Amino acid sequence: MSVVGIDLGFLNCYIGVARSGGIETIANEYSDRCTPACISLGSKTRAIGNAAKSQIVTNVKNTVHGFKKLHGRAFEDPHIQAERAKLPYELQKMPNGSVGVKVRYLDEERLFAVEQITGMLLAKLKETSENALKKPVADCVISVPSFFTDAERRSVMAAAQIAGLNCLKLMNETTAVALAYGIYKQDLPALEEKPRNVVFVDMGHSAYQVSICAFNKGKLKVLATTFDPFVGGRNFDEALVDYFSEEFKTKYKLNVKENPRALLRLYQECEKLKKLMSANASDLPLNIECFMNDLDVSSKMNRAQFEQLCAALLSRVEPPLRAAMEQAKLQREDIYSIEIVGGATRIPAVKEQISNFFCKEISTTLNADEAVARGCALQCAILSPAFKVREFSITDVVPYSITLRWKSSYEEGTGECEVFSKNHAAPFSKVITFHKKEPFDLEAYYTHPHEVPYPDSRIGRFTIQNVGPQHDGDNSKVKVKVRVNIHGLFSVANASIIEKQNIEGDQNDTPMDTESSSKNQGRDDELGKMMMQDKLEKERNDAKNAVEEYVYDFRDKLCGVFEKFITEEDSNKLTLMLEDTENWLYEDGEDQPKQVYMDKLQELRKFGQPIQERYMEHEERPKVLNELGKKIQLLMKAVEAYKNKDEKYDHLDPAEMEKVEKYINEAMNWLNSKMNAQNKLSLTQDPVVKVAEILTKSKELDSFCNPIIYKPKPKIEPPNDAQSKANGEHNGPVNGQSGTETKPEPAKDNSQQTKPPGEMEVD
């Protein structure tokens, strides 16, 4: 069974896998451990990951990226509308009111739900995992931001289902980082000792998250989690883009933001410049050739200017740190260390802000890019029965407080109760008792909407059915179990009614039906069709490439190793045919069905195969002829030795040896005649005898002669016991004589057995 953890990032994705030797991050077909979260749709096929990223500028309208934050939101959501203005591709409203991505695919307009888009990406990551592990992948753990709401989490779960993945857990990104940190630590305090408090700061491309965790040996407890979903590496890129756009408008009279391709190129260059400024404080150039209207543009910036430009963004680093400390009720001296991950934490000013707040040096012991994927893989190993992992308890938190509201038709007003407070332990279940005479609805919503970066505070509506009065007319006591599960999803797990019995003191729980409605997307089989289309297009391209490769390869060999094996006239004809095929490939043959390319290749091979065979036969024939000749000589020597009364062969049958001699002579005559005939031919003629025939003759010679010539001599039987006694011989002690006692060896201790395959221990 495979154990896979997926870091589903805004900009890039990483895959962690658990093997018997530990956790490793696997590489894709480009030998890159980082797979861009990017999908490019074309007239014939799709490109996903690295191949899609290379088409961002050339296929602007149909290359989809930056779609992670579109999950679980309505099209009218203000956040969606803000994102829509930044994206080069088109967003459109789906029939159910959610967000769709409009692209041109297979030469027609198509509208894909965001779950389908993420499903394509997850299917690619699944394929990458299977190629690396050489076995099917189904179970996985997928990371999500800690601030994702119920609707956003359900949307990601739907995407995993579309990709054919069984998501064992949606894991908060900061919790995954904490697990990757804690499970390898050997010096954690014992359970009865004061825990070690560690702050984890994750600033990625699109969001900023802070988590404070308490560690004991074999135990991780999240104390508090805070976040700013609107600060990340891309916001620093945007600040640079805005600055240079204004400069180029003044300096070159170019309106960059009206040209999607130019804007994307500027984003790419600004991201590179940002990374360079993290390592260099001096002035750094920004040069882009043929940027717009065939103009080259150039500018420069240094780190001090950059920090001044991003002062407003940098001021947002401290508030989540302060809020996390307050929620965890800790002082700075209670913090053991501060671990940072995420690409944007490499910005020196960001690191400086974090260090200054805690008055402590920050730690970079974790891999800033791969820690989330490694943590998810560890969690998957813990959840999987196929792996043995050192016991490690993980307690996460509920990011937002949740309240239940209810009403009944015969009651006036409504009732409500906060069932989970902010930073409450998760997963967790609670039982609430209601006194009702008829079915009723429960509505779950986030208690403080202003704390949630989502416009709709509702989570879902749950109907408790089959409720009626007791036999004496009193209200029924209804127990409702609510739960925040392993994925961070809220649900009404079940409900039961307490029935009064005639015997005093007896009560009976009767299970009841519940219905729920929440924001969720179903599975779509469109992905399977697209994967089939990709496969067909790949086969078509492979067939085309095979023709092209044959043309180039054979043309080179015609002037090289094949030159002596074809007449000048035939060589000219074949060269012309290869040139015509090459021209056809780049004209009428540019876009043909797979079968057309297969037929074209077959036609070329019909002329090329005889030449190739003559060459191969010429290369291999001398070797096999020589081996057959040596074999005949050895057999003839054996026959001659037999005739000379060599005692080595005195047990052989004369009649059989006569047959062997005759067979050898026939083989020698066959060999001589074939060699003489072959020597009379030119290299441009087909051979008289082929390598396969010579090998067959050699095998026939072995099978006929060897059993006779190399027949072993019969064994001489030793004398039996009666003969031995008659001769006065004995092999051991007899009655009245002492002998040597042989004791059996003690059995070996097999109690120390090796671990079954597939198990892993993480120390």
Buried (B, 14 or more C-beta within 10 A) or exposed (E): EBBBBBBBBBBBBBBBBBBEEBBBBBBBEEEEBBBBBBBBBBEBBBBBBBBBBBBBBEBBEBBBBBBBBBBBBBBEBEBBEEBBEEBBBBBEBBEEEBBBBBBBBBEEEBBBBBBBBBBBBBBBBBBBBBEBBEEEBBBBBBBBBBBBBBBBBBBBBBBBBBBBBEBBBBBBBBBBBBBBBBBBEEEBBEEEEEBBBBBBBBBBBBBBBBBBBBBBBBBBBBBBBBBBBBBBBBBBBBBBBBBBBEBBEEEBEBEBBEBBBBBBBBBBBBBEBBBBBBEEEEEBEBEBEEBBEEEEBEBEBEBEEBBEBBEEBBEBBEBBBEBBBEBBEBEEEBBBBBBBBBBBBBBBBBBBBBBEBBEBEBBBEBBBBBBBBBBBBBBBBBBBEBBBBEEBEBBBBBBBBBBBBBBBEEEEEEEBEEBBEBBBEBBBEBEBEBEBBBBBEBBBBBBEEEEBBBEBBBBBBBBBEBBEEBEEEEBBBBBBBBBBBBBBBBBBEBBBBBBBEEEEEEEEEEEBEBEBEBBBBEBBEBBEEBBEBBEBBEEBBEBBEBBBEBBEEBBEBBEEEBBEBBEEEBBEEBBEBBEEBBEBBEEEBEEBEBEBBBBBBEEBEEBBEBBBBBBEBBEBBEEBBEEBBEBBEEBBEBBEBBEEEEEEBEEBEEEBBEEBBEBBEEBBEBBEEBBEEBEEEEEBEEBBBBBEBBBEBBEEBEEBBBEBBEEEEEEEEEEEEEEEEEEEEEEEEEEEEEEEEEEEEEEEEEEEEEEEEBEBEBE
